[in-house]
Amino acid sequence: MGMFDYLRSSYNLGEQFTNVVCQTKDIEEGIGGTMTDYWLDPAGRLWCPQYHDTHTFEEIAKDDERYNEKHGFLNFEWIPTGKHGKFKLHEITKYIEIHPEGWKGAWEDWPRLCLHFRHGILQDYEDVTGR
């Protein structure tokens, strides 16, 4: 089944899609999903979190008391820098399909929407359930 990206919409896409976590594999080209969280704001703009410079990487040396022989090459820590992440407009131009993450039932019956974005702004959407 693979990985998904997650989209939460504050834009009114209907009861089954608004303010719930939805999944998609269509945002990133050729990857199918990177477990990234996206947000569709009330104005229809698609945002993606950016975490640049929020942490630094520190390798733990063998003579450090934190070093664990069993961890091998995983002897490192992510150190917070005190900076917070920011959201950036995700300027895609494409169609993506979403479905609610918590849907119970056969996959053929999943509620699905096709969203059309142009430069990161929702142009329109269509219910494609059952197609």
Backbone as XML, in Angstrom:
<?xml version="1.0"?>
<chain id="A" units="angstrom">
  <residue number="1" name="MET">
    <atom name="N" x="0.816" y="-1.186" z="0.000"/>
    <atom name="CA" x="0.000" y="0.000" z="0.000"/>
    <atom name="C" x="0.862" y="1.253" z="0.000"/>
  </residue>
  <residue number="2" name="GLY">
    <atom name="N" x="2.002" y="1.233" z="0.659"/>
    <atom name="CA" x="2.921" y="2.356" z="0.595"/>
    <atom name="C" x="2.585" y="3.490" z="1.536"/>
  </residue>
  <residue number="3" name="MET">
    <atom name="N" x="3.370" y="4.557" z="1.437"/>
    <atom name="CA" x="3.188" y="5.717" z="2.300"/>
    <atom name="C" x="2.264" y="6.736" z="1.651"/>
  </residue>
  <residue number="4" name="PHE">
    <atom name="N" x="1.685" y="7.565" z="2.491"/>
    <atom name="CA" x="0.797" y="8.625" z="2.057"/>
    <atom name="C" x="1.338" y="9.965" z="2.521"/>
  </residue>
  <residue number="5" name="ASP">
    <atom name="N" x="0.821" y="11.024" z="1.943"/>
    <atom name="CA" x="0.923" y="12.358" z="2.509"/>
    <atom name="C" x="-0.410" y="12.626" z="3.171"/>
  </residue>
  <residue number="6" name="TYR">
    <atom name="N" x="-0.414" y="13.551" z="4.116"/>
    <atom name="CA" x="-1.622" y="13.855" z="4.879"/>
    <atom name="C" x="-2.055" y="15.287" z="4.608"/>
  </residue>
  <residue number="7" name="LEU">
    <atom name="N" x="-3.343" y="15.490" z="4.438"/>
    <atom name="CA" x="-3.886" y="16.806" z="4.175"/>
    <atom name="C" x="-5.064" y="17.046" z="5.114"/>
  </residue>
  <residue number="8" name="ARG">
    <atom name="N" x="-5.001" y="18.154" z="5.821"/>
    <atom name="CA" x="-6.125" y="18.579" z="6.667"/>
    <atom name="C" x="-6.668" y="19.850" z="6.031"/>
  </residue>
  <residue number="9" name="SER">
    <atom name="N" x="-7.972" y="19.887" z="5.818"/>
    <atom name="CA" x="-8.589" y="21.015" z="5.138"/>
    <atom name="C" x="-9.426" y="21.858" z="6.084"/>
  </residue>
  <residue number="10" name="SER">
    <atom name="N" x="-9.135" y="23.152" z="6.114"/>
    <atom name="CA" x="-9.996" y="24.122" z="6.782"/>
    <atom name="C" x="-10.915" y="24.780" z="5.755"/>
  </residue>
  <residue number="11" name="TYR">
    <atom name="N" x="-10.691" y="24.462" z="4.487"/>
    <atom name="CA" x="-11.570" y="24.906" z="3.403"/>
    <atom name="C" x="-12.773" y="23.962" z="3.406"/>
  </residue>
  <residue number="12" name="ASN">
    <atom name="N" x="-13.958" y="24.469" z="3.177"/>
    <atom name="CA" x="-15.163" y="23.636" z="3.220"/>
    <atom name="C" x="-15.242" y="22.729" z="1.988"/>
  </residue>
  <residue number="13" name="LEU">
    <atom name="N" x="-14.822" y="21.487" z="2.178"/>
    <atom name="CA" x="-14.889" y="20.473" z="1.122"/>
    <atom name="C" x="-16.040" y="19.494" z="1.371"/>
  </residue>
  <residue number="14" name="GLY">
    <atom name="N" x="-16.881" y="19.796" z="2.340"/>
    <atom name="CA" x="-17.968" y="18.893" z="2.706"/>
    <atom name="C" x="-17.642" y="18.185" z="4.010"/>
  </residue>
  <residue number="15" name="GLU">
    <atom name="N" x="-18.668" y="17.645" z="4.631"/>
    <atom name="CA" x="-18.561" y="17.074" z="5.972"/>
    <atom name="C" x="-17.488" y="15.997" z="6.103"/>
  </residue>
  <residue number="16" name="GLN">
    <atom name="N" x="-17.344" y="15.137" z="5.107"/>
    <atom name="CA" x="-16.400" y="14.018" z="5.214"/>
    <atom name="C" x="-14.947" y="14.427" z="5.007"/>
  </residue>
  <residue number="17" name="PHE">
    <atom name="N" x="-14.703" y="15.660" z="4.554"/>
    <atom name="CA" x="-13.346" y="16.069" z="4.200"/>
    <atom name="C" x="-12.850" y="17.308" z="4.937"/>
  </residue>
  <residue number="18" name="THR">
    <atom name="N" x="-13.721" y="18.035" z="5.609"/>
    <atom name="CA" x="-13.336" y="19.276" z="6.273"/>
    <atom name="C" x="-12.985" y="19.004" z="7.727"/>
  </residue>
  <residue number="19" name="ASN">
    <atom name="N" x="-11.824" y="19.497" z="8.140"/>
    <atom name="CA" x="-11.309" y="19.346" z="9.507"/>
    <atom name="C" x="-11.124" y="17.892" z="9.919"/>
  </residue>
  <residue number="20" name="VAL">
    <atom name="N" x="-10.811" y="17.031" z="8.965"/>
    <atom name="CA" x="-10.412" y="15.650" z="9.235"/>
    <atom name="C" x="-9.103" y="15.401" z="8.488"/>
  </residue>
  <residue number="21" name="VAL">
    <atom name="N" x="-8.352" y="14.425" z="8.931"/>
    <atom name="CA" x="-7.110" y="14.092" z="8.236"/>
    <atom name="C" x="-7.456" y="13.255" z="7.007"/>
  </residue>
  <residue number="22" name="CYS">
    <atom name="N" x="-6.970" y="13.689" z="5.853"/>
    <atom name="CA" x="-7.152" y="12.953" z="4.599"/>
    <atom name="C" x="-5.790" y="12.474" z="4.115"/>
  </residue>
  <residue number="23" name="GLN">
    <atom name="N" x="-5.806" y="11.474" z="3.253"/>
    <atom name="CA" x="-4.575" y="10.923" z="2.694"/>
    <atom name="C" x="-4.561" y="11.120" z="1.184"/>
  </residue>
  <residue number="24" name="THR">
    <atom name="N" x="-3.351" y="11.209" z="0.644"/>
    <atom name="CA" x="-3.146" y="11.283" z="-0.794"/>
    <atom name="C" x="-1.762" y="10.747" z="-1.135"/>
  </residue>
  <residue number="25" name="LYS">
    <atom name="N" x="-1.621" y="10.266" z="-2.356"/>
    <atom name="CA" x="-0.305" y="9.864" z="-2.879"/>
    <atom name="C" x="0.054" y="10.711" z="-4.088"/>
  </residue>
  <residue number="26" name="ASP">
    <atom name="N" x="-0.699" y="11.777" z="-4.334"/>
    <atom name="CA" x="-0.593" y="12.514" z="-5.591"/>
    <atom name="C" x="0.175" y="13.825" z="-5.524"/>
  </residue>
  <residue number="27" name="ILE">
    <atom name="N" x="0.554" y="14.293" z="-4.350"/>
    <atom name="CA" x="1.173" y="15.619" z="-4.263"/>
    <atom name="C" x="2.593" y="15.610" z="-4.803"/>
  </residue>
  <residue number="28" name="GLU">
    <atom name="N" x="3.403" y="14.665" z="-4.364"/>
    <atom name="CA" x="4.801" y="14.606" z="-4.798"/>
    <atom name="C" x="4.931" y="13.757" z="-6.066"/>
  </residue>
  <residue number="29" name="GLU">
    <atom name="N" x="5.634" y="14.254" z="-7.041"/>
    <atom name="CA" x="5.818" y="13.562" z="-8.314"/>
    <atom name="C" x="6.678" y="12.314" z="-8.153"/>
  </residue>
  <residue number="30" name="GLY">
    <atom name="N" x="6.189" y="11.166" z="-8.617"/>
    <atom name="CA" x="6.971" y="9.953" z="-8.718"/>
    <atom name="C" x="7.312" y="9.269" z="-7.414"/>
  </residue>
  <residue number="31" name="ILE">
    <atom name="N" x="6.921" y="9.832" z="-6.278"/>
    <atom name="CA" x="7.282" y="9.248" z="-4.992"/>
    <atom name="C" x="6.123" y="8.451" z="-4.418"/>
  </residue>
  <residue number="32" name="GLY">
    <atom name="N" x="4.929" y="8.991" z="-4.490"/>
    <atom name="CA" x="3.762" y="8.305" z="-3.978"/>
    <atom name="C" x="3.388" y="8.685" z="-2.560"/>
  </residue>
  <residue number="33" name="GLY">
    <atom name="N" x="4.216" y="9.405" z="-1.862"/>
    <atom name="CA" x="3.917" y="9.836" z="-0.507"/>
    <atom name="C" x="5.148" y="9.851" z="0.358"/>
  </residue>
  <residue number="34" name="THR">
    <atom name="N" x="5.302" y="10.893" z="1.151"/>
    <atom name="CA" x="6.471" y="11.037" z="2.007"/>
    <atom name="C" x="6.087" y="11.255" z="3.466"/>
  </residue>
  <residue number="35" name="MET">
    <atom name="N" x="4.829" y="11.005" z="3.796"/>
    <atom name="CA" x="4.295" y="11.200" z="5.145"/>
    <atom name="C" x="4.391" y="12.667" z="5.577"/>
  </residue>
  <residue number="36" name="THR">
    <atom name="N" x="4.300" y="13.565" z="4.613"/>
    <atom name="CA" x="4.319" y="15.001" z="4.876"/>
    <atom name="C" x="2.909" y="15.473" z="5.191"/>
  </residue>
  <residue number="37" name="ASP">
    <atom name="N" x="2.807" y="16.428" z="6.098"/>
    <atom name="CA" x="1.516" y="17.010" z="6.456"/>
    <atom name="C" x="1.309" y="18.303" z="5.684"/>
  </residue>
  <residue number="38" name="TYR">
    <atom name="N" x="0.160" y="18.421" z="5.038"/>
    <atom name="CA" x="-0.219" y="19.628" z="4.308"/>
    <atom name="C" x="-1.485" y="20.191" z="4.929"/>
  </residue>
  <residue number="39" name="TRP">
    <atom name="N" x="-1.696" y="21.499" z="4.719"/>
    <atom name="CA" x="-2.896" y="22.156" z="5.239"/>
    <atom name="C" x="-3.501" y="23.010" z="4.138"/>
  </residue>
  <residue number="40" name="LEU">
    <atom name="N" x="-4.805" y="22.836" z="3.933"/>
    <atom name="CA" x="-5.563" y="23.660" z="2.997"/>
    <atom name="C" x="-6.307" y="24.692" z="3.829"/>
  </residue>
  <residue number="41" name="ASP">
    <atom name="N" x="-5.930" y="25.963" z="3.698"/>
    <atom name="CA" x="-6.510" y="27.001" z="4.549"/>
    <atom name="C" x="-7.920" y="27.379" z="4.078"/>
  </residue>
  <residue number="42" name="PRO">
    <atom name="N" x="-8.654" y="28.177" z="4.867"/>
    <atom name="CA" x="-10.036" y="28.525" z="4.504"/>
    <atom name="C" x="-10.173" y="29.255" z="3.169"/>
  </residue>
  <residue number="43" name="ALA">
    <atom name="N" x="-9.086" y="29.869" z="2.686"/>
    <atom name="CA" x="-9.111" y="30.563" z="1.395"/>
    <atom name="C" x="-8.741" y="29.643" z="0.233"/>
  </residue>
  <residue number="44" name="GLY">
    <atom name="N" x="-8.412" y="28.369" z="0.528"/>
    <atom name="CA" x="-8.079" y="27.412" z="-0.526"/>
    <atom name="C" x="-6.616" y="27.370" z="-0.908"/>
  </residue>
  <residue number="45" name="ARG">
    <atom name="N" x="-5.724" y="27.887" z="-0.065"/>
    <atom name="CA" x="-4.281" y="27.848" z="-0.341"/>
    <atom name="C" x="-3.679" y="26.630" z="0.348"/>
  </residue>
  <residue number="46" name="LEU">
    <atom name="N" x="-2.787" y="25.922" z="-0.360"/>
    <atom name="CA" x="-2.143" y="24.708" z="0.153"/>
    <atom name="C" x="-0.800" y="25.063" z="0.782"/>
  </residue>
  <residue number="47" name="TRP">
    <atom name="N" x="-0.634" y="24.678" z="2.042"/>
    <atom name="CA" x="0.572" y="24.993" z="2.804"/>
    <atom name="C" x="1.302" y="23.721" z="3.229"/>
  </residue>
  <residue number="48" name="CYS">
    <atom name="N" x="2.625" y="23.844" z="3.332"/>
    <atom name="CA" x="3.476" y="22.729" z="3.749"/>
    <atom name="C" x="4.439" y="23.241" z="4.825"/>
  </residue>
  <residue number="49" name="PRO">
    <atom name="N" x="4.642" y="22.479" z="5.918"/>
    <atom name="CA" x="5.569" y="22.940" z="6.963"/>
    <atom name="C" x="7.020" y="22.865" z="6.504"/>
  </residue>
  <residue number="50" name="GLN">
    <atom name="N" x="7.803" y="23.814" z="6.951"/>
    <atom name="CA" x="9.234" y="23.863" z="6.678"/>
    <atom name="C" x="9.955" y="23.836" z="8.019"/>
  </residue>
  <residue number="51" name="TYR">
    <atom name="N" x="10.909" y="22.933" z="8.180"/>
    <atom name="CA" x="11.611" y="22.768" z="9.452"/>
    <atom name="C" x="13.091" y="23.142" z="9.359"/>
  </residue>
  <residue number="52" name="HIS">
    <atom name="N" x="13.466" y="23.915" z="8.341"/>
    <atom name="CA" x="14.869" y="24.301" z="8.164"/>
    <atom name="C" x="15.389" y="25.023" z="9.399"/>
  </residue>
  <residue number="53" name="ASP">
    <atom name="N" x="16.573" y="24.644" z="9.834"/>
    <atom name="CA" x="17.290" y="25.284" z="10.942"/>
    <atom name="C" x="16.600" y="25.146" z="12.294"/>
  </residue>
  <residue number="54" name="THR">
    <atom name="N" x="15.660" y="24.211" z="12.450"/>
    <atom name="CA" x="15.026" y="24.019" z="13.753"/>
    <atom name="C" x="15.817" y="23.046" z="14.628"/>
  </residue>
  <residue number="55" name="HIS">
    <atom name="N" x="16.716" y="22.269" z="14.026"/>
    <atom name="CA" x="17.558" y="21.321" z="14.757"/>
    <atom name="C" x="18.935" y="21.257" z="14.100"/>
  </residue>
  <residue number="56" name="THR">
    <atom name="N" x="19.932" y="20.863" z="14.885"/>
    <atom name="CA" x="21.248" y="20.554" z="14.341"/>
    <atom name="C" x="21.545" y="19.086" z="14.653"/>
  </residue>
  <residue number="57" name="PHE">
    <atom name="N" x="22.485" y="18.541" z="13.939"/>
    <atom name="CA" x="22.857" y="17.134" z="14.053"/>
    <atom name="C" x="24.154" y="17.043" z="14.840"/>
  </residue>
  <residue number="58" name="GLU">
    <atom name="N" x="24.170" y="16.173" z="15.856"/>
    <atom name="CA" x="25.390" y="15.971" z="16.626"/>
    <atom name="C" x="25.716" y="14.489" z="16.692"/>
  </residue>
  <residue number="59" name="GLU">
    <atom name="N" x="26.883" y="14.133" z="16.159"/>
    <atom name="CA" x="27.351" y="12.753" z="16.246"/>
    <atom name="C" x="27.945" y="12.528" z="17.631"/>
  </residue>
  <residue number="60" name="ILE">
    <atom name="N" x="27.609" y="11.373" z="18.230"/>
    <atom name="CA" x="28.100" y="11.052" z="19.579"/>
    <atom name="C" x="29.369" y="10.203" z="19.433"/>
  </residue>
  <residue number="61" name="ALA">
    <atom name="N" x="30.472" y="10.723" z="19.925"/>
    <atom name="CA" x="31.775" y="10.051" z="19.809"/>
    <atom name="C" x="31.865" y="8.875" z="20.782"/>
  </residue>
  <residue number="62" name="LYS">
    <atom name="N" x="32.766" y="7.942" z="20.475"/>
    <atom name="CA" x="32.928" y="6.736" z="21.309"/>
    <atom name="C" x="33.345" y="7.059" z="22.734"/>
  </residue>
  <residue number="63" name="ASP">
    <atom name="N" x="34.039" y="8.164" z="22.957"/>
    <atom name="CA" x="34.470" y="8.510" z="24.309"/>
    <atom name="C" x="33.413" y="9.305" z="25.088"/>
  </residue>
  <residue number="64" name="ASP">
    <atom name="N" x="32.263" y="9.544" z="24.501"/>
    <atom name="CA" x="31.163" y="10.271" z="25.149"/>
    <atom name="C" x="30.334" y="9.290" z="25.982"/>
  </residue>
  <residue number="65" name="GLU">
    <atom name="N" x="29.919" y="9.689" z="27.187"/>
    <atom name="CA" x="29.132" y="8.798" z="28.062"/>
    <atom name="C" x="27.773" y="8.435" z="27.455"/>
  </residue>
  <residue number="66" name="ARG">
    <atom name="N" x="27.283" y="9.215" z="26.499"/>
    <atom name="CA" x="26.002" y="8.911" z="25.839"/>
    <atom name="C" x="26.136" y="7.838" z="24.756"/>
  </residue>
  <residue number="67" name="TYR">
    <atom name="N" x="27.387" y="7.523" z="24.387"/>
    <atom name="CA" x="27.625" y="6.552" z="23.318"/>
    <atom name="C" x="27.142" y="5.163" z="23.744"/>
  </residue>
  <residue number="68" name="ASN">
    <atom name="N" x="26.465" y="4.471" z="22.810"/>
    <atom name="CA" x="25.976" y="3.112" z="23.077"/>
    <atom name="C" x="26.487" y="2.211" z="21.957"/>
  </residue>
  <residue number="69" name="GLU">
    <atom name="N" x="27.325" y="1.258" z="22.305"/>
    <atom name="CA" x="27.933" y="0.343" z="21.322"/>
    <atom name="C" x="26.871" y="-0.367" z="20.478"/>
  </residue>
  <residue number="70" name="LYS">
    <atom name="N" x="25.727" y="-0.693" z="21.080"/>
    <atom name="CA" x="24.664" y="-1.410" z="20.372"/>
    <atom name="C" x="24.019" y="-0.567" z="19.271"/>
  </residue>
  <residue number="71" name="HIS">
    <atom name="N" x="24.124" y="0.750" z="19.356"/>
    <atom name="CA" x="23.486" y="1.627" z="18.370"/>
    <atom name="C" x="24.300" y="1.781" z="17.090"/>
  </residue>
  <residue number="72" name="GLY">
    <atom name="N" x="25.566" y="1.437" z="17.126"/>
    <atom name="CA" x="26.408" y="1.519" z="15.934"/>
    <atom name="C" x="26.390" y="2.900" z="15.306"/>
  </residue>
  <residue number="73" name="PHE">
    <atom name="N" x="26.048" y="2.971" z="14.010"/>
    <atom name="CA" x="26.055" y="4.250" z="13.308"/>
    <atom name="C" x="24.903" y="5.166" z="13.728"/>
  </residue>
  <residue number="74" name="LEU">
    <atom name="N" x="24.017" y="4.682" z="14.588"/>
    <atom name="CA" x="22.892" y="5.502" z="15.055"/>
    <atom name="C" x="23.228" y="6.284" z="16.329"/>
  </residue>
  <residue number="75" name="ASN">
    <atom name="N" x="24.488" y="6.424" z="16.630"/>
    <atom name="CA" x="24.915" y="7.222" z="17.779"/>
    <atom name="C" x="24.951" y="8.696" z="17.379"/>
  </residue>
  <residue number="76" name="PHE">
    <atom name="N" x="23.786" y="9.324" z="17.407"/>
    <atom name="CA" x="23.679" y="10.747" z="17.113"/>
    <atom name="C" x="22.447" y="11.290" z="17.818"/>
  </residue>
  <residue number="77" name="GLU">
    <atom name="N" x="22.365" y="12.608" z="17.880"/>
    <atom name="CA" x="21.198" y="13.289" z="18.457"/>
    <atom name="C" x="20.830" y="14.465" z="17.577"/>
  </residue>
  <residue number="78" name="TRP">
    <atom name="N" x="19.541" y="14.768" z="17.563"/>
    <atom name="CA" x="19.050" y="15.995" z="16.946"/>
    <atom name="C" x="18.905" y="17.006" z="18.074"/>
  </residue>
  <residue number="79" name="ILE">
    <atom name="N" x="19.549" y="18.132" z="17.961"/>
    <atom name="CA" x="19.565" y="19.153" z="19.003"/>
    <atom name="C" x="18.692" y="20.333" z="18.553"/>
  </residue>
  <residue number="80" name="PRO">
    <atom name="N" x="17.647" y="20.675" z="19.328"/>
    <atom name="CA" x="16.800" y="21.815" z="18.961"/>
    <atom name="C" x="17.598" y="23.121" z="18.985"/>
  </residue>
  <residue number="81" name="THR">
    <atom name="N" x="17.344" y="23.991" z="18.015"/>
    <atom name="CA" x="18.024" y="25.290" z="17.947"/>
    <atom name="C" x="17.214" y="26.396" z="18.610"/>
  </residue>
  <residue number="82" name="GLY">
    <atom name="N" x="15.963" y="26.112" z="18.940"/>
    <atom name="CA" x="15.094" y="27.145" z="19.511"/>
    <atom name="C" x="14.258" y="27.850" z="18.456"/>
  </residue>
  <residue number="83" name="LYS">
    <atom name="N" x="14.556" y="27.600" z="17.178"/>
    <atom name="CA" x="13.759" y="28.197" z="16.105"/>
    <atom name="C" x="12.544" y="27.314" z="15.829"/>
  </residue>
  <residue number="84" name="HIS">
    <atom name="N" x="11.468" y="27.927" z="15.448"/>
    <atom name="CA" x="10.244" y="27.198" z="15.137"/>
    <atom name="C" x="10.110" y="27.034" z="13.626"/>
  </residue>
  <residue number="85" name="GLY">
    <atom name="N" x="9.413" y="25.968" z="13.212"/>
    <atom name="CA" x="9.143" y="25.771" z="11.797"/>
    <atom name="C" x="8.134" y="26.800" z="11.298"/>
  </residue>
  <residue number="86" name="LYS">
    <atom name="N" x="8.036" y="26.903" z="9.993"/>
    <atom name="CA" x="7.120" y="27.840" z="9.361"/>
    <atom name="C" x="6.351" y="27.108" z="8.279"/>
  </residue>
  <residue number="87" name="PHE">
    <atom name="N" x="5.218" y="27.656" z="7.885"/>
    <atom name="CA" x="4.476" y="27.107" z="6.769"/>
    <atom name="C" x="4.771" y="27.921" z="5.518"/>
  </residue>
  <residue number="88" name="LYS">
    <atom name="N" x="4.888" y="27.219" z="4.400"/>
    <atom name="CA" x="5.184" y="27.856" z="3.120"/>
    <atom name="C" x="4.129" y="27.408" z="2.120"/>
  </residue>
  <residue number="89" name="LEU">
    <atom name="N" x="3.685" y="28.331" z="1.284"/>
    <atom name="CA" x="2.728" y="27.987" z="0.237"/>
    <atom name="C" x="3.351" y="26.922" z="-0.663"/>
  </residue>
  <residue number="90" name="HIS">
    <atom name="N" x="2.632" y="25.837" z="-0.873"/>
    <atom name="CA" x="3.113" y="24.739" z="-1.719"/>
    <atom name="C" x="2.514" y="24.955" z="-3.106"/>
  </residue>
  <residue number="91" name="GLU">
    <atom name="N" x="3.281" y="25.534" z="-3.994"/>
    <atom name="CA" x="2.779" y="26.047" z="-5.268"/>
    <atom name="C" x="2.671" y="24.989" z="-6.364"/>
  </residue>
  <residue number="92" name="ILE">
    <atom name="N" x="1.908" y="23.939" z="-6.111"/>
    <atom name="CA" x="1.712" y="22.910" z="-7.123"/>
    <atom name="C" x="0.624" y="23.330" z="-8.099"/>
  </residue>
  <residue number="93" name="THR">
    <atom name="N" x="0.745" y="22.844" z="-9.317"/>
    <atom name="CA" x="-0.302" y="22.987" z="-10.325"/>
    <atom name="C" x="-0.583" y="21.584" z="-10.823"/>
  </residue>
  <residue number="94" name="LYS">
    <atom name="N" x="-1.673" y="21.013" z="-10.334"/>
    <atom name="CA" x="-2.017" y="19.639" z="-10.694"/>
    <atom name="C" x="-3.335" y="19.243" z="-10.057"/>
  </residue>
  <residue number="95" name="TYR">
    <atom name="N" x="-3.788" y="18.051" z="-10.393"/>
    <atom name="CA" x="-4.956" y="17.436" z="-9.769"/>
    <atom name="C" x="-4.454" y="16.413" z="-8.762"/>
  </residue>
  <residue number="96" name="ILE">
    <atom name="N" x="-5.067" y="16.397" z="-7.581"/>
    <atom name="CA" x="-4.744" y="15.372" z="-6.594"/>
    <atom name="C" x="-6.053" y="14.754" z="-6.107"/>
  </residue>
  <residue number="97" name="GLU">
    <atom name="N" x="-5.971" y="13.508" z="-5.686"/>
    <atom name="CA" x="-7.134" y="12.823" z="-5.130"/>
    <atom name="C" x="-6.891" y="12.588" z="-3.648"/>
  </residue>
  <residue number="98" name="ILE">
    <atom name="N" x="-7.931" y="12.837" z="-2.838"/>
    <atom name="CA" x="-7.827" y="12.620" z="-1.401"/>
    <atom name="C" x="-8.963" y="11.718" z="-0.922"/>
  </residue>
  <residue number="99" name="HIS">
    <atom name="N" x="-8.734" y="11.063" z="0.208"/>
    <atom name="CA" x="-9.786" y="10.304" z="0.884"/>
    <atom name="C" x="-9.561" y="10.426" z="2.392"/>
  </residue>
  <residue number="100" name="PRO">
    <atom name="N" x="-10.630" y="10.352" z="3.204"/>
    <atom name="CA" x="-10.469" y="10.457" z="4.652"/>
    <atom name="C" x="-9.629" y="9.313" z="5.204"/>
  </residue>
  <residue number="101" name="GLU">
    <atom name="N" x="-8.709" y="9.647" z="6.099"/>
    <atom name="CA" x="-7.798" y="8.645" z="6.665"/>
    <atom name="C" x="-8.543" y="7.578" z="7.466"/>
  </residue>
  <residue number="102" name="GLY">
    <atom name="N" x="-9.523" y="7.963" z="8.243"/>
    <atom name="CA" x="-10.167" y="7.031" z="9.160"/>
    <atom name="C" x="-11.368" y="6.305" z="8.599"/>
  </residue>
  <residue number="103" name="TRP">
    <atom name="N" x="-11.519" y="6.259" z="7.288"/>
    <atom name="CA" x="-12.688" y="5.620" z="6.684"/>
    <atom name="C" x="-12.715" y="4.129" z="7.000"/>
  </residue>
  <residue number="104" name="LYS">
    <atom name="N" x="-13.858" y="3.653" z="7.452"/>
    <atom name="CA" x="-14.049" y="2.223" z="7.728"/>
    <atom name="C" x="-14.931" y="1.646" z="6.632"/>
  </residue>
  <residue number="105" name="GLY">
    <atom name="N" x="-14.497" y="0.579" z="6.044"/>
    <atom name="CA" x="-15.273" y="-0.057" z="4.990"/>
    <atom name="C" x="-14.398" y="-0.440" z="3.819"/>
  </residue>
  <residue number="106" name="ALA">
    <atom name="N" x="-15.023" y="-0.993" z="2.815"/>
    <atom name="CA" x="-14.302" y="-1.449" z="1.613"/>
    <atom name="C" x="-13.681" y="-0.263" z="0.882"/>
  </residue>
  <residue number="107" name="TRP">
    <atom name="N" x="-12.485" y="-0.450" z="0.327"/>
    <atom name="CA" x="-11.801" y="0.642" z="-0.358"/>
    <atom name="C" x="-12.591" y="1.134" z="-1.559"/>
  </residue>
  <residue number="108" name="GLU">
    <atom name="N" x="-13.388" y="0.272" z="-2.171"/>
    <atom name="CA" x="-14.194" y="0.687" z="-3.322"/>
    <atom name="C" x="-15.237" y="1.737" z="-2.942"/>
  </residue>
  <residue number="109" name="ASP">
    <atom name="N" x="-15.593" y="1.788" z="-1.657"/>
    <atom name="CA" x="-16.618" y="2.714" z="-1.176"/>
    <atom name="C" x="-16.040" y="3.975" z="-0.530"/>
  </residue>
  <residue number="110" name="TRP">
    <atom name="N" x="-14.712" y="4.109" z="-0.488"/>
    <atom name="CA" x="-14.105" y="5.285" z="0.136"/>
    <atom name="C" x="-14.646" y="6.563" z="-0.483"/>
  </residue>
  <residue number="111" name="PRO">
    <atom name="N" x="-15.014" y="7.540" z="0.336"/>
    <atom name="CA" x="-15.335" y="8.855" z="-0.225"/>
    <atom name="C" x="-14.043" y="9.446" z="-0.785"/>
  </residue>
  <residue number="112" name="ARG">
    <atom name="N" x="-14.084" y="9.951" z="-2.002"/>
    <atom name="CA" x="-12.895" y="10.500" z="-2.646"/>
    <atom name="C" x="-13.231" y="11.818" z="-3.319"/>
  </residue>
  <residue number="113" name="LEU">
    <atom name="N" x="-12.297" y="12.745" z="-3.240"/>
    <atom name="CA" x="-12.411" y="14.015" z="-3.938"/>
    <atom name="C" x="-11.200" y="14.204" z="-4.830"/>
  </residue>
  <residue number="114" name="CYS">
    <atom name="N" x="-11.420" y="14.811" z="-5.975"/>
    <atom name="CA" x="-10.337" y="15.239" z="-6.854"/>
    <atom name="C" x="-10.239" y="16.758" z="-6.718"/>
  </residue>
  <residue number="115" name="LEU">
    <atom name="N" x="-9.060" y="17.235" z="-6.278"/>
    <atom name="CA" x="-8.827" y="18.668" z="-6.075"/>
    <atom name="C" x="-7.939" y="19.196" z="-7.192"/>
  </residue>
  <residue number="116" name="HIS">
    <atom name="N" x="-8.290" y="20.349" z="-7.738"/>
    <atom name="CA" x="-7.505" y="20.973" z="-8.795"/>
    <atom name="C" x="-6.810" y="22.212" z="-8.230"/>
  </residue>
  <residue number="117" name="PHE">
    <atom name="N" x="-5.457" y="22.192" z="-8.246"/>
    <atom name="CA" x="-4.662" y="23.316" z="-7.753"/>
    <atom name="C" x="-3.950" y="24.004" z="-8.907"/>
  </residue>
  <residue number="118" name="ARG">
    <atom name="N" x="-3.855" y="25.302" z="-8.792"/>
    <atom name="CA" x="-3.059" y="26.098" z="-9.735"/>
    <atom name="C" x="-2.204" y="27.037" z="-8.903"/>
  </residue>
  <residue number="119" name="HIS">
    <atom name="N" x="-0.892" y="26.852" z="-8.978"/>
    <atom name="CA" x="0.077" y="27.622" z="-8.193"/>
    <atom name="C" x="-0.252" y="27.578" z="-6.699"/>
  </residue>
  <residue number="120" name="GLY">
    <atom name="N" x="-0.692" y="26.404" z="-6.222"/>
    <atom name="CA" x="-0.947" y="26.202" z="-4.810"/>
    <atom name="C" x="-2.300" y="26.695" z="-4.320"/>
  </residue>
  <residue number="121" name="ILE">
    <atom name="N" x="-3.150" y="27.139" z="-5.231"/>
    <atom name="CA" x="-4.468" y="27.650" z="-4.860"/>
    <atom name="C" x="-5.539" y="26.748" z="-5.464"/>
  </residue>
  <residue number="122" name="LEU">
    <atom name="N" x="-6.462" y="26.307" z="-4.620"/>
    <atom name="CA" x="-7.536" y="25.422" z="-5.071"/>
    <atom name="C" x="-8.413" y="26.144" z="-6.084"/>
  </residue>
  <residue number="123" name="GLN">
    <atom name="N" x="-8.580" y="25.517" z="-7.250"/>
    <atom name="CA" x="-9.418" y="26.086" z="-8.305"/>
    <atom name="C" x="-10.833" y="25.521" z="-8.237"/>
  </residue>
  <residue number="124" name="ASP">
    <atom name="N" x="-10.908" y="24.207" z="-8.052"/>
    <atom name="CA" x="-12.201" y="23.543" z="-7.905"/>
    <atom name="C" x="-11.963" y="22.124" z="-7.406"/>
  </residue>
  <residue number="125" name="TYR">
    <atom name="N" x="-13.041" y="21.444" z="-7.088"/>
    <atom name="CA" x="-12.940" y="20.058" z="-6.645"/>
    <atom name="C" x="-14.188" y="19.315" z="-7.081"/>
  </residue>
  <residue number="126" name="GLU">
    <atom name="N" x="-14.054" y="17.972" z="-7.160"/>
    <atom name="CA" x="-15.150" y="17.146" z="-7.633"/>
    <atom name="C" x="-15.182" y="15.842" z="-6.841"/>
  </residue>
  <residue number="127" name="ASP">
    <atom name="N" x="-16.370" y="15.410" z="-6.490"/>
    <atom name="CA" x="-16.561" y="14.125" z="-5.818"/>
    <atom name="C" x="-16.352" y="13.024" z="-6.847"/>
  </residue>
  <residue number="128" name="VAL">
    <atom name="N" x="-15.387" y="12.133" z="-6.607"/>
    <atom name="CA" x="-15.106" y="11.040" z="-7.542"/>
    <atom name="C" x="-15.301" y="9.689" z="-6.863"/>
  </residue>
  <residue number="129" name="THR">
    <atom name="N" x="-16.109" y="9.662" z="-5.801"/>
    <atom name="CA" x="-16.418" y="8.419" z="-5.098"/>
    <atom name="C" x="-17.042" y="7.425" z="-6.060"/>
  </residue>
  <residue number="130" name="GLY">
    <atom name="N" x="-16.539" y="6.203" z="-6.041"/>
    <atom name="CA" x="-17.115" y="5.144" z="-6.860"/>
    <atom name="C" x="-16.675" y="5.114" z="-8.311"/>
  </residue>
  <residue number="131" name="ARG">
    <atom name="N" x="-15.762" y="5.980" z="-8.696"/>
    <atom name="CA" x="-15.281" y="5.981" z="-10.094"/>
    <atom name="C" x="-14.029" y="5.160" z="-10.229"/>
  </residue>
</chain>
